[in-house]
Amino acid sequence: GNASLKLSSVRVSDEGLYKCFIQSKSWNDDTTVNVKVEAVGRPPVITVDGFDHSGGLHLQCESEGWNPEPDLEWLASAGVTLSSETTEKHRKTEGFSVKHTITLHHSDKIHCRVKLRHHMLEALIITTSNMFISWRTPIILISVFVVLSMIAGILIAVFVHKNKGNILLVYVFYVCGHWSS
């Protein structure tokens, strides 16, 4: 006749071999079934992960809960595929997690797409030219402060070296004068 195996509330961890044994009064048989579980994960999330030394914007895209391992790709607004700089993939009990990072040097609409066979989830980030300028102001201010501090330090050192005796005399006079009053 006909026998069926019904699994309910299937999870990725249920994947594997199952043996089905059928027995009647005059006959028995068994078969092994390999159960494959396909799981569509969570929608990808794009985060801004800072800037590099040249002002490039680090973007990170992450998604989890997929089975089997999905493909993750970055696309520019024109549909051009961008190559990931770093890729992390981890298999967990409830599916794969994927994380890819790129560095962007110009404003654009950037898509992060996660695909598994006929399933696809996508996230979008729109970068503007203001995002690439904003990192420069603190860097410039810090650089100016460091340069001015170094110049001030050099001037103080030269002044102390040239007036070593006078400063010591003024200090001794101040201390002695302060104690006597």
N, C-alpha and C positions, 0 to 999 in steps of 0.2 A: 503494500500500500504506500502510504504517504506519511512521512514523519517530518516534523519541522522543529527547529530550534528557535525559541523566541527569547531574546534578551531585552530587558527593559532598563531604563535609566543607565544606558551605556556610558562609560567613561573611557578615556584614553588608556587608563591602567587595566581595562578589561581586555585589551588586545592580546591575542595569542591563540594557542591551539586548544580546541575543545574536542572531547571524545563523546560521541553520541552512541549509546548502546541500546539496541532494540532486541526485545526477547518476547517470544510467544511460546506456547506449549510445545510446538514441534520445530521451532526455528529461532535462530538468533543471528544478529549481525551487528557490526559496529563500523563506524566511520569517524575519521578525524576531520574537523573543520578548522581552517585557519581564519580567525576573525580579525579583520583589519578595521580600525576605527579612524574615520576622517573627522577632524574637528576644525571648525573655523574659529580663529582666535578673536581677541579683542581688537577694536579699531586701532590703527597706529596712532602714536602720539609724537608730535614733533616738539622738541625743546631747543631753545637757544642756549648753547653751552659756552659762551664767551667768545673772545677774539684771539687770533694768533698775533705774532709780532708784526705782521705786515698789514693788519687791519682786517683780515679775512674773518668772516663770521662762521663759527662752528655750529653746525646744526646736527642734532641727534634724533633719530627716529627709532621708536621701540614698539614692539607688539609681542604679545604672549598668548599661549593657550592653543597653538596650532598643532595639528598632526595630520600627515607627516610634516616634515620640515618645509616651511614655505619659502618662497623667493621674495626678497625685499629689494625694491629698486627706487632710485631717486630720478625724477624727471624734471627738466626745465619746462618753462611755459610753452616752448615750441615742440615739446614732445621728445626732446633730445635726452637720452639716458646719461646721467651723471655717475661717475664711478665713486664708490665708497672708499674712504681712506681707512677706516677701521670697521671690522665686522666681528660681532660676537654672537655666537649661537650656543644655546644651552638646552639640553633635554631634561625636562622635569617630569614628574609622575603624571601631570595633567597636560603634557604637550611641550612643544618647543617655544622658546622665547628667542627673538632676534632683535639685534640692535646694530644699526649702521650709523656712521658719522661721516659728514662731508664738511668741507670748508668752502664758503661762498665768498666771492670777491666783488660782486655787483648785485644790484637789486633785480629781483625777478619773482615770478610765481613759481614756487617749488612744490612738487608733489612727492609724497612718500607713499609708495604702493606696495601692499603685501598681497601676494597671489599664491593660491593653492588650487591647481587644476582649473576648475570653472568658477572658483570663488575669488573675489577680490575686494579688499578694503583699502581706502585711501584717505590720506590727510593732506591738507594744503597749508602752506605758509606763504604770505606775501611779504617780501622784504623790500624796504624802501631805502633810498640813498641816505636818509637821516640815521639809519641804524649803523651805517659804515662810518659816519662822521663822529658819532657820539663817543667812540672809544678814544679819539685823538685828544680831546680837551683835557682829561685827567693826565694822560701821558705827557702832554706838553707842559702842563702846570708842574708836574713832578720833576720833569727834566729841568725847567727853569729854576725851580727851588734848589735842586742839587747843584747846578752850576753856580748860582749865587752864593750858596753855602760854602762851596769850595773856594770861590774868590774871596769871600769874607774871611775864611780860615787862613788863607795865604796872606792877606793883608795884615791880619792880627799877628801872625807869626813874624812877618817882616818888621812890624812896628815894635814888637816885644824884643826882637833881636837887636834892633838899632838903639832902643832906649832901655836896655836891660838895667843899667846902673840907676837911671832916673826913676824908673818904676819902683825899684827896690827902695830907694831913698824916700819916695813919696809914701810907700806902704809903711816903712818904719816910722816916718813922721806921723802918719795917720794913726797908727797903733799907739805910739808914745803919747801923742796929743790926746788921743781918746782916753787913755788910762789916767792921764793927769787931770782931766777935767771932771 
